[in-house]
Amino acid sequence: MTARELLDIYLSFFEKRGHKRIENSSLVPQNDPTTLFTSSGMQPLVKYLLGEPYEGGLKRLVNVQNCFRAQDIDEVGDNRHTTFFRMLGNWSLGDYFKGEQIPWFWEFLVEELKLDPNRLYVSCFEGYKNIPKDEESASIWRELFTKKGVNPEGRIFYCGVNENWWSRSGTPDEMPSGEPGGPDTEVYFDFEPTKGKVQNLEQEVEAGRLLEIGNSVFMTYQKKNNEFVELEQKNVDFGGGLERLLAAVELKENIFDTSLLKPIIELIGSDKNARIACDHLVASVFLANDKVVPSNKEQGYILRRLIRRAVDNLKGEIEPVINKIVEQYKDTDPVLVENYEHIKGVILEEVGKYNHAVSEAKKFIEKKYKRVGDNLEISAEDAFNLYSSHGLSPTQVRSLGLVFDEQELAELIKKHQNISRIGGEKRFKKS
């Protein structure tokens, strides 16, 4: 099954159940100064989840949203994390609820994608303060497992706010006043069923045995003055990662081994560095397509860091990788073909600037220390100079074979960022 086929099956499934397909929003949010990127399918729909009527009074929506999460950058390189991904989403704006959403998602997985129900595990919300434990969702899951002849005992876990609560801002304590959120129920695919039933959900997720493939949020609360009040409109907000669902369908425990990403990886290598380069260049292609240009602030700063980190982790030429990315994604995002020359130009221009910066940095170090590399110890001030004046991250400075006081450099960078942060500029604190 190709990525395009999976998307078509999903969209058709929910359109047959009364959902209206809506457009994919830009990776750069429009009229939302609170965040740099669109990081979930619900982000452009917040006002409707809070009760504002959708165009034409629609209550059921479905789409596939391109997403980017800068906060996941340090996780990239394992079997499942990426900064850029496509999120399959369906929403109920005060229409259906748990009794419809959970069985529909189960049907999509088991009947449409043909996933083995014996390989599925789920988690439900254990409760928090005045928000009750989600026994209703657990009961629905038990019935669905049982009907398929699968013993539900040991397949349903209860987890707290760190795992089974969703809002744009994170856990309930992290949510600002006015933010909507709610408990969720998540579905995991088991890549190693021969090991027997899972005993510790979190442990097996970290080990890579279990992969989260879908998350149904029951967005029923809004934070007001540090308390949670129920929304008049109870909503469903589903999100499922295309790349992860494809991995489950193809029985590839590493998403970089799927038919979507493997042809890209094969041009780069097979280790962690190759996965980092692959992810960062895919993200860079899509950000450049959405008219982001490398710079020293906001979205441009993130794109600059992605391209430079990709160069640091890439063995070989970058242009063939860009070509392959566009080729792999053209069936789901044909706009990449239309904008190919622009995308390539943005990325290659930044690669040239980075190569020049590295060359100048080496000249600076060689002039002062008479050599470069071979574990040369330099001062934190000089390392900071390479960061602030030459645009090299601490990781990139280390890649030149230079050694410095990491903590002192971190303090200098933090002080610099506090001084220069103007108009909401956001930067990675480390790379």
C-alpha positions as CSV (number, residue, x, y, z in Angstrom):
1,M,0.0,0.0,0.0
2,T,1.4,3.4,-1.0
3,A,1.1,6.6,1.1
4,R,-1.3,7.9,-1.5
5,E,-3.5,4.9,-1.3
6,L,-3.6,5.0,2.5
7,L,-4.6,8.7,2.4
8,D,-7.4,8.0,-0.1
9,I,-8.7,5.1,2.0
10,Y,-8.8,7.3,5.1
11,L,-10.5,10.3,3.4
12,S,-13.0,8.1,1.6
13,F,-13.8,6.2,4.9
14,F,-14.8,9.3,6.7
15,E,-16.4,11.1,3.8
16,K,-18.8,8.1,3.6
17,R,-19.7,8.8,7.2
18,G,-20.7,12.4,6.6
19,H,-17.4,14.2,6.9
20,K,-16.5,17.2,4.7
21,R,-12.9,17.2,3.4
22,I,-11.2,20.5,4.2
23,E,-8.0,22.0,2.8
24,N,-4.5,21.4,4.2
25,S,-3.3,24.6,6.0
26,S,0.1,26.1,5.5
27,L,3.0,25.0,7.8
28,V,3.2,28.7,8.8
29,P,0.1,29.6,10.8
30,Q,-2.0,32.4,9.5
31,N,-3.2,35.1,12.0
32,D,-1.8,33.1,15.0
33,P,1.2,34.8,16.6
34,T,1.3,32.3,19.5
35,T,3.2,29.6,17.6
36,L,5.8,29.4,14.7
37,F,4.4,26.4,12.9
38,T,1.3,24.3,12.4
39,S,2.0,21.3,14.6
40,S,-1.4,19.5,14.5
41,G,-4.5,19.2,12.4
42,M,-6.6,20.9,15.1
43,Q,-4.5,24.0,15.3
44,P,-6.3,25.9,12.5
45,L,-9.7,24.7,14.0
46,V,-9.4,26.0,17.6
47,K,-12.1,28.6,17.3
48,Y,-14.5,26.0,15.9
49,L,-13.7,23.6,18.7
50,L,-14.5,26.4,21.2
51,G,-18.0,26.8,19.6
52,E,-17.8,29.2,16.7
53,P,-19.9,27.7,13.8
54,Y,-17.9,26.3,10.9
55,E,-18.7,27.5,7.4
56,G,-22.1,26.2,6.3
57,G,-22.8,24.8,9.7
58,L,-20.7,21.7,9.1
59,K,-20.2,19.4,12.1
60,R,-18.0,16.7,10.6
61,L,-14.7,17.4,9.1
62,V,-11.8,15.4,7.7
63,N,-8.4,16.2,6.2
64,V,-4.7,15.4,6.0
65,Q,-2.6,18.2,7.5
66,N,1.1,18.8,7.0
67,C,2.7,19.4,10.4
68,F,6.0,20.4,11.8
69,R,7.2,20.1,15.4
70,A,10.5,21.7,16.3
71,Q,10.3,20.4,19.8
72,D,10.9,16.8,18.4
73,I,14.2,17.7,16.8
74,D,16.3,16.0,19.6
75,E,14.3,12.8,19.2
76,V,14.9,12.4,15.5
77,G,17.2,9.5,14.7
78,D,15.2,6.8,16.4
79,N,12.7,4.5,14.7
80,R,9.6,6.8,14.9
81,H,10.3,10.5,15.5
82,T,10.3,13.1,12.7
83,T,10.0,16.9,12.8
84,F,7.8,16.9,9.6
85,F,4.8,14.5,9.3
86,R,1.3,14.3,7.8
87,M,-1.5,14.0,10.2
88,L,-4.7,12.3,9.3
89,G,-7.5,14.1,11.1
90,N,-11.2,13.9,11.6
91,W,-13.3,16.1,13.8
92,S,-16.8,16.2,15.4
93,L,-17.8,19.7,16.3
94,G,-20.4,18.9,18.9
95,D,-21.8,16.0,16.9
96,Y,-20.7,12.4,17.5
97,F,-18.6,11.4,20.4
98,K,-16.8,8.3,21.9
99,G,-19.5,5.8,20.9
100,E,-18.9,6.6,17.2
101,Q,-15.3,7.7,17.0
102,I,-13.7,4.7,18.7
103,P,-15.5,2.0,16.7
104,W,-14.9,3.9,13.5
105,F,-11.2,4.1,14.1
106,W,-11.1,0.4,15.0
107,E,-13.0,-0.4,11.8
108,F,-10.6,1.7,9.7
109,L,-7.6,-0.1,11.2
110,V,-8.9,-3.6,11.2
111,E,-11.2,-3.7,8.2
112,E,-9.7,-1.1,5.9
113,L,-6.0,-1.3,6.6
114,K,-6.2,-5.0,7.5
115,L,-4.2,-4.7,10.7
116,D,-4.2,-7.7,13.0
117,P,-6.2,-6.9,16.1
118,N,-3.9,-9.1,18.1
119,R,-1.2,-6.6,17.5
120,L,-3.2,-3.6,18.9
121,Y,-3.0,-2.1,22.4
122,V,-4.8,1.0,23.7
123,S,-4.4,3.5,26.5
124,C,-7.1,5.6,28.2
125,F,-7.0,8.6,30.6
126,E,-6.6,7.7,34.3
127,G,-8.1,11.0,35.5
128,Y,-6.8,14.2,36.9
129,K,-8.1,16.4,39.8
130,N,-11.8,16.9,39.0
131,I,-11.6,15.3,35.6
132,P,-12.7,11.6,35.9
133,K,-11.1,8.4,34.7
134,D,-12.2,7.5,31.2
135,E,-14.0,4.3,31.9
136,E,-16.4,4.8,28.9
137,S,-13.6,4.6,26.3
138,A,-12.1,1.5,28.0
139,S,-15.5,-0.2,28.0
140,I,-15.9,0.5,24.2
141,W,-12.4,-0.9,23.6
142,R,-13.2,-4.1,25.6
143,E,-16.3,-4.7,23.5
144,L,-14.4,-4.2,20.2
145,F,-11.6,-6.6,21.2
146,T,-14.0,-9.2,22.4
147,K,-16.1,-9.1,19.2
148,K,-12.9,-9.9,17.2
149,G,-12.1,-12.8,19.5
150,V,-9.3,-11.0,21.2
151,N,-9.1,-11.1,25.0
152,P,-9.1,-7.5,26.1
153,E,-7.4,-8.2,29.4
154,G,-3.9,-6.7,29.4
155,R,-4.6,-4.7,26.2
156,I,-6.0,-1.6,27.8
157,F,-3.8,0.7,29.9
158,Y,-4.6,3.8,32.0
159,C,-2.1,6.6,31.8
160,G,-1.9,10.1,33.2
161,V,-1.7,13.6,31.8
162,N,1.8,13.1,30.3
163,E,0.5,10.4,28.0
164,N,-3.3,10.7,27.7
165,W,-4.1,14.3,27.7
166,W,-3.9,16.6,24.7
167,S,-3.8,20.3,24.2
168,R,-1.6,22.6,22.0
169,S,0.4,23.6,25.1
170,G,0.9,20.2,26.7
171,T,-0.3,19.0,30.1
172,P,-3.1,20.7,32.1
173,D,-0.6,22.6,34.2
174,E,1.1,24.0,31.1
175,M,-2.1,25.3,29.5
176,P,-2.8,29.0,29.5
177,S,-6.2,30.3,30.4
178,G,-8.6,30.0,27.5
179,E,-6.9,26.9,26.0
180,P,-9.1,23.9,25.1
181,G,-8.0,20.4,25.8
182,G,-9.2,17.0,26.9
183,P,-8.4,13.4,27.7
184,D,-7.6,11.0,24.8
185,T,-7.4,7.4,24.0
186,E,-4.4,6.1,22.0
187,V,-3.8,3.1,19.8
188,Y,-0.4,1.3,19.6
189,F,0.8,-1.3,17.1
190,D,3.0,-4.2,18.3
191,F,5.9,-5.1,16.1
192,E,7.0,-8.0,18.3
193,P,3.9,-10.0,19.3
194,T,5.9,-13.2,19.8
195,K,7.3,-11.7,23.0
196,G,3.9,-12.2,24.6
197,K,1.5,-9.6,26.1
198,V,2.9,-6.2,26.9
199,Q,3.4,-5.7,30.6
200,N,4.7,-2.1,30.7
201,L,3.3,0.2,28.0
202,E,5.7,3.1,28.4
203,Q,8.7,0.8,28.5
204,E,7.8,-1.0,25.3
205,V,7.1,2.3,23.5
206,E,10.6,3.5,24.5
207,A,12.1,0.2,23.3
208,G,10.5,0.6,19.9
209,R,8.3,-2.5,20.2
210,L,5.1,-0.5,20.3
211,L,4.4,2.4,18.0
212,E,1.6,4.9,18.6
213,I,-0.5,5.1,15.4
214,G,-3.6,7.1,16.4
215,N,-4.9,9.4,19.0
216,S,-8.6,10.3,19.6
217,V,-8.9,13.4,21.8
218,F,-12.2,14.1,23.5
219,M,-11.9,17.9,23.7
220,T,-14.4,18.7,26.3
221,Y,-12.6,21.2,28.6
222,Q,-11.3,24.7,28.6
223,K,-8.9,26.1,31.2
224,K,-10.2,29.2,33.0
225,N,-8.3,30.7,35.9
226,N,-6.5,27.5,36.7
227,E,-9.7,25.5,36.7
228,F,-11.2,23.3,34.0
229,V,-14.8,23.9,32.9
230,E,-16.7,21.8,30.4
231,L,-17.2,23.2,27.0
232,E,-20.8,23.5,25.9
233,Q,-19.8,21.7,22.8
234,K,-18.2,18.3,23.2
235,N,-15.7,17.6,20.4
236,V,-13.7,14.8,18.9
237,D,-10.2,15.6,17.5
238,F,-8.5,12.6,15.9
239,G,-4.9,12.6,14.8
240,G,-3.0,9.7,13.1
241,G,0.5,9.9,11.7
242,L,0.6,8.8,8.1
243,E,4.2,7.7,8.3
244,R,3.4,5.5,11.4
245,L,0.3,4.0,10.0
246,L,2.2,3.1,6.8
247,A,4.9,1.4,9.0
248,A,2.2,-0.7,10.7
249,V,0.6,-1.7,7.4
250,E,4.0,-2.6,5.9
251,L,5.2,-4.2,9.2
252,K,8.3,-2.0,9.3
253,E,9.2,-1.1,12.9
254,N,11.4,1.7,11.6
255,I,9.4,4.4,9.7
256,F,12.5,5.1,7.7
257,D,12.2,1.6,6.2
258,T,8.7,2.3,4.7
259,S,8.1,2.6,1.0
260,L,7.8,6.4,1.5
261,L,11.1,7.1,3.2
262,K,13.4,4.2,2.3
263,P,14.2,5.3,-1.2
264,I,15.4,8.6,0.4
265,I,17.4,6.9,3.1
266,E,19.1,4.6,0.6
267,L,20.8,7.7,-0.9
268,I,22.2,8.7,2.4
269,G,23.0,5.7,4.6
270,S,21.3,3.6,7.2
271,D,22.4,4.9,10.6
272,K,21.1,7.5,13.0
273,N,22.9,10.3,11.1
274,A,21.2,9.3,7.9
275,R,17.8,9.4,9.5
276,I,18.5,12.8,10.9
277,A,19.6,14.1,7.5
278,C,16.5,12.5,5.8
279,D,14.0,14.0,8.2
280,H,15.6,17.5,8.2
281,L,15.8,17.7,4.4
282,V,12.2,16.5,4.1
283,A,11.1,19.2,6.5
284,S,13.3,21.7,4.7
285,V,11.6,20.9,1.4
286,F,8.2,21.5,2.8
287,L,9.1,24.6,4.7
288,A,10.7,26.1,1.6
289,N,7.6,25.2,-0.3
290,D,5.6,27.3,2.1
291,K,7.8,30.3,1.4
292,V,10.0,30.1,4.5
293,V,13.5,31.4,3.9
294,P,16.6,30.8,6.1
295,S,17.3,33.7,8.4
296,N,18.3,34.5,12.0
297,K,14.8,34.6,13.5
298,E,11.5,32.8,13.9
299,Q,10.6,30.2,11.1
300,G,13.7,31.2,9.1
301,Y,16.0,30.4,12.0
302,I,14.5,26.9,12.3
303,L,14.9,26.3,8.6
304,R,18.5,27.4,8.7
305,R,19.2,25.0,11.6
306,L,17.5,22.1,9.9
307,I,19.5,22.6,6.7
308,R,22.8,23.0,8.5
309,R,22.1,20.0,10.7
310,A,21.3,18.0,7.6
311,V,24.6,18.9,6.1
312,D,26.4,17.9,9.2
313,N,24.8,14.5,9.1
314,L,24.9,13.9,5.4
315,K,27.5,11.9,3.5
316,G,27.4,12.9,-0.1
317,E,25.7,15.5,-2.3
318,I,22.5,17.2,-1.1
319,E,20.8,17.9,-4.5
320,P,20.1,14.2,-5.4
321,V,18.4,13.9,-2.0
322,I,16.2,16.9,-2.7
323,N,15.3,15.4,-6.0
324,K,14.3,12.1,-4.4
325,I,12.2,13.7,-1.7
326,V,10.2,15.5,-4.3
327,E,9.8,12.3,-6.3
328,Q,8.6,10.4,-3.3
329,Y,6.1,13.0,-2.2
330,K,4.8,14.1,-5.6
331,D,1.8,11.8,-5.5
332,T,0.5,13.3,-2.2
333,D,1.9,16.8,-2.6
334,P,2.1,17.6,-6.4
335,V,2.8,21.3,-5.5
336,L,6.4,20.3,-4.7
337,V,7.0,19.6,-8.4
338,E,5.6,23.0,-9.4
339,N,7.8,24.7,-6.9
340,Y,10.9,22.5,-7.3
341,E,13.3,25.1,-8.6
342,H,12.4,27.5,-5.8
343,I,12.7,24.8,-3.1
344,K,16.1,23.6,-4.5
345,G,17.3,27.2,-4.7
346,V,16.4,28.0,-1.1
347,I,18.1,24.9,0.3
348,L,21.3,25.0,-1.9
349,E,21.8,28.7,-1.2
350,E,21.8,28.1,2.5
351,V,24.2,25.1,2.1
352,G,26.6,27.5,0.3
353,K,26.3,30.1,3.1
354,Y,27.0,27.4,5.6
355,N,30.0,26.1,3.8
356,H,31.3,29.6,3.7
357,A,30.6,30.1,7.4
358,V,32.5,26.9,8.3
359,S,35.5,28.0,6.1
360,E,35.6,31.4,7.9
361,A,35.3,29.8,11.3
362,K,38.3,27.5,10.5
363,K,40.3,30.6,9.5
364,F,39.4,32.3,12.7
365,I,40.5,29.3,14.9
366,E,43.6,28.6,12.8
367,K,44.7,32.3,13.1
368,K,44.3,32.3,16.9
369,Y,45.3,28.8,17.8
370,K,47.6,28.0,14.8
371,R,45.6,24.8,14.0
372,V,42.1,23.4,13.8
373,G,40.6,20.1,15.0
374,D,42.1,17.1,16.6
375,N,40.4,17.9,19.9
376,L,41.7,21.4,20.0
377,E,40.6,23.1,23.2
378,I,39.2,26.6,22.7
379,S,37.7,29.1,25.1
380,A,33.9,29.3,25.6
381,E,34.1,32.9,24.4
382,D,35.6,31.7,21.1
383,A,33.0,29.0,20.8
384,F,30.4,31.6,21.3
385,N,31.9,33.8,18.7
386,L,31.6,30.9,16.2
387,Y,27.9,30.6,17.3
388,S,27.0,34.3,17.2
389,S,29.2,35.6,14.4
390,H,29.6,32.6,12.1
391,G,26.2,30.9,12.7
392,L,27.6,27.5,14.0
393,S,25.6,25.7,16.6
394,P,27.5,24.0,19.5
395,T,27.1,20.7,17.7
396,Q,28.6,22.1,14.6
397,V,31.5,23.7,16.5
398,R,32.2,20.2,18.0
399,S,32.1,18.7,14.6
400,L,35.2,20.7,13.7
401,G,37.1,18.8,16.3
402,L,36.9,21.6,18.9
403,V,36.6,21.2,22.6
404,F,35.2,23.9,25.0
405,D,33.4,24.4,28.3
406,E,29.8,23.3,27.4
407,Q,28.1,24.8,30.4
408,E,29.9,28.2,30.1
409,L,28.9,28.3,26.4
410,A,25.3,27.5,27.2
411,E,25.2,30.3,29.7
412,L,26.7,32.8,27.1
413,I,24.1,31.7,24.5
414,K,21.3,32.0,27.0
415,K,22.4,35.5,28.0
416,H,22.7,36.4,24.3
417,Q,19.2,35.1,23.6
418,N,17.6,37.0,26.5
419,I,19.1,40.2,25.3
420,S,18.4,39.8,21.6
421,R,14.9,38.1,21.8
422,I,12.8,40.8,20.1
423,G,9.3,40.4,18.8
424,G,8.9,36.8,19.9
425,E,12.0,35.5,18.3
426,K,12.4,31.8,19.2
427,R,15.6,29.7,18.8
428,F,16.7,26.2,19.6
429,K,18.5,26.2,23.0
430,K,20.6,23.3,21.8
431,S,21.0,21.4,18.6
